[in-house]
């Protein structure tokens, strides 16, 4: 299918479906919105997109980055209609039905992007991941802590850190987050990396705010961050790490 974007009427219909889905969890997905000219239109240069099963947010972001660039739309990640259409296209991946055919939808911003609200924009399950991937396109694996979970999941790492532009756009800070909370041996977040306790992502936000008063965080390296982190983060330091604490 060619990539399209929902029109204002299409977005309204999709939004209506999401409202109804909360009380009718087996309601059929309105796939007719995907290709009807009344509800959608071609996005940029005609570009084919395929249904895929993504194991991780990283895989989804990588595929979307490679595919959407072909549309010729430079800032496609801010197009509400495109984000809504792609969400609907991949809805079985983004809001999968259980064995009874019931879906459990998240908040609206997970499906219809809010590009003018950065605190919520990262919660879009496709464009939020794409935004992070593109911000670190020179080395996207430095952002694996933000992208390692399955597509429908917004974990505490993403919830606490991705909404803060000064964090998610800083290469060394993003590398630090991955260094602390991502376990490459198992391909997902380290055990205990959620919650509110010592060394958690929530605490890291507080510590980085303190650091920002004294240092230029954009000028620091991973090793420099590791040297000044409090001991509470020691439990997340990878075994054999060459980044001294």
C-alpha positions in Angstrom: 0.0 0.0 0.0 1.1 3.6 -0.7 1.8 5.7 2.4 -1.0 8.2 3.0 -2.1 10.7 5.7 -5.5 11.0 7.3 -7.4 14.2 6.4 -9.1 16.2 9.1 -12.2 14.1 8.6 -10.2 10.9 8.8 -8.5 12.0 12.0 -12.0 12.7 13.5 -13.2 9.3 12.5 -10.2 7.6 13.9 -10.5 9.6 17.1 -14.2 8.5 17.3 -13.2 4.9 16.9 -10.7 5.3 19.8 -13.4 6.7 22.0 -15.7 3.8 21.2 -13.0 1.2 21.7 -12.7 2.1 25.4 -16.2 0.6 25.9 -16.3 -1.8 23.0 -12.9 -3.5 23.1 -13.7 -5.9 20.2 -14.8 -3.2 17.9 -13.4 -3.7 14.3 -10.5 -1.4 13.3 -11.8 1.2 10.7 -9.3 0.1 8.0 -11.5 1.8 5.4 -10.0 5.1 6.5 -6.6 4.0 5.1 -7.4 4.4 1.4 -10.6 6.2 1.0 -10.1 9.6 -0.7 -12.6 11.2 1.7 -10.5 10.3 4.7 -6.9 10.1 3.5 -4.5 11.4 0.8 -1.1 10.3 -0.6 1.8 11.6 1.5 4.5 13.2 -0.6 6.1 11.1 -3.3 4.2 7.8 -3.7 6.0 5.3 -1.4 5.2 1.7 -0.7 4.9 0.5 2.9 4.5 -3.1 4.1 2.8 -4.6 7.1 5.5 -5.9 9.5 5.8 -7.4 12.9 8.3 -5.4 15.0 10.0 -6.9 17.9 11.1 -3.6 19.3 10.6 0.1 19.1 14.1 0.3 17.5 13.0 -2.0 14.7 9.9 0.0 14.0 11.8 3.3 14.1 14.5 2.0 11.8 12.0 0.8 9.2 9.9 4.0 9.4 13.0 6.1 9.0 14.2 4.2 5.9 10.7 4.2 4.4 9.4 7.7 5.2 12.5 9.4 3.8 11.4 8.3 0.4 8.2 10.4 0.6 10.4 13.5 0.4 8.7 15.1 3.4 11.6 16.4 5.5 9.6 16.9 8.7 7.2 14.1 8.4 7.4 13.3 12.1 5.4 16.4 12.8 2.6 15.6 10.5 -0.5 14.6 12.6 -2.3 13.1 9.7 0.7 10.9 8.7 1.2 9.8 12.3 -2.5 8.9 12.7 -2.5 7.0 9.3 0.6 5.0 10.2 -0.8 4.1 13.6 -4.0 2.8 12.0 -2.0 0.9 9.4 0.0 -0.8 12.2 -2.8 -0.9 14.7 -2.6 -4.7 15.3 1.1 -4.1 16.3 0.4 -1.0 18.3 -2.8 -2.0 20.1 -2.9 -5.8 19.7 -6.0 -7.8 20.5 -5.9 -10.4 23.2 -7.1 -14.0 22.7 -10.6 -12.8 23.1 -10.2 -10.2 20.4 -10.3 -7.4 23.0 -8.0 -4.3 22.8 -6.8 -2.2 25.7 -6.2 1.3 24.3 -3.7 3.8 25.9 -4.2 7.5 26.1 -5.0 9.3 22.8 -1.5 10.8 22.4 -0.2 7.2 21.8 -2.1 7.0 18.5 -2.7 10.6 17.3 0.5 12.7 17.7 0.6 16.0 19.4 3.7 17.7 17.9 3.0 21.0 19.6 3.2 19.4 23.0 6.7 18.0 23.6 5.8 16.6 26.9 3.2 14.3 25.2 4.6 14.0 21.7 7.1 11.4 22.7 4.2 9.2 23.9 3.1 8.6 20.3 4.1 4.9 19.8 5.5 5.4 16.3 6.7 9.0 16.0 8.0 9.1 19.6 10.4 6.2 18.7 11.2 7.7 15.3 12.0 11.1 16.9 14.6 9.5 19.1 16.0 7.3 16.3 16.5 10.3 14.0 18.0 12.5 16.8 20.8 9.9 17.0 20.9 8.7 13.4 24.7 8.8 13.4 24.7 6.1 16.1 21.1 5.1 16.9 22.1 2.2 19.1 23.3 4.7 21.7 19.5 5.2 22.3 18.7 1.5 22.8 17.5 2.1 26.4 14.7 4.1 24.9 14.0 1.8 22.0 14.5 -1.8 23.2 11.0 -2.5 24.4 8.1 -3.8 22.3 6.3 -1.2 20.3 3.2 -0.8 22.5 5.2 -0.3 25.7 6.2 3.1 27.2 8.3 2.1 30.2 9.7 4.3 33.0 12.9 5.1 31.0 10.9 6.6 28.2 8.3 8.1 30.4 10.8 9.9 32.7 13.5 10.8 30.2 12.2 11.1 26.7 9.9 14.0 27.4 12.9 16.1 28.4 14.4 17.5 25.2 17.6 18.5 27.0 18.1 14.8 27.9 16.9 13.0 24.8 18.8 15.3 22.4 22.1 15.1 24.2 24.3 12.3 22.7 26.4 11.7 25.9 23.4 11.8 28.2 21.5 9.3 25.9 24.6 7.1 25.9 24.7 7.3 29.7 21.1 6.2 29.9 21.8 3.2 27.7 25.0 2.4 29.5 23.1 2.3 32.8 19.8 0.8 32.0 20.1 -1.3 28.8 21.5 -4.8 29.0 22.8 -5.9 25.6 23.1 -9.5 26.7 19.3 -9.8 27.0 18.3 -7.0 24.6 16.1 -5.1 27.0 16.2 -2.9 30.1 18.1 -4.0 33.2 16.1 -5.4 36.1 15.2 -2.7 38.5 15.5 0.2 36.1 11.9 1.2 36.7 10.3 2.7 39.8 11.2 5.6 42.0 14.1 4.2 44.0 17.8 4.9 44.2 19.5 4.9 40.8 16.2 4.9 38.9 15.5 7.0 35.8 13.5 9.4 38.0 16.5 9.9 40.2 18.7 10.4 37.1 16.5 13.3 36.0 17.0 15.0 39.4 20.8 14.4 39.3 21.1 15.8 35.8 19.2 18.9 36.8 21.7 19.4 39.6 24.7 18.8 37.2 23.2 21.3 34.7 23.6 24.1 37.3 27.4 23.6 37.4 28.4 22.0 34.1 27.7 22.2 30.4 26.1 18.8 29.9 26.5 18.9 26.1 30.3 19.2 26.6 30.6 16.2 28.9 31.4 12.6 27.9 30.1 9.3 29.1 33.2 8.8 31.2 32.9 12.2 32.8 29.3 11.5 33.7 30.2 8.2 35.2 32.9 9.8 37.4 30.5 12.2 39.0 27.4 10.0 39.4 26.4 9.3 43.0 27.1 5.7 44.3 23.4 4.9 44.1 23.9 4.3 40.3 26.7 1.8 40.9 24.2 -1.1 40.9 23.4 -0.3 37.2 27.0 0.0 36.1 27.7 -2.9 33.6 30.2 -5.5 34.8 33.6 -4.9 33.2 32.6 -1.4 32.2 35.5 0.8 31.0 33.6 4.0 32.0 34.9 4.6 35.5 32.5 5.6 38.3 
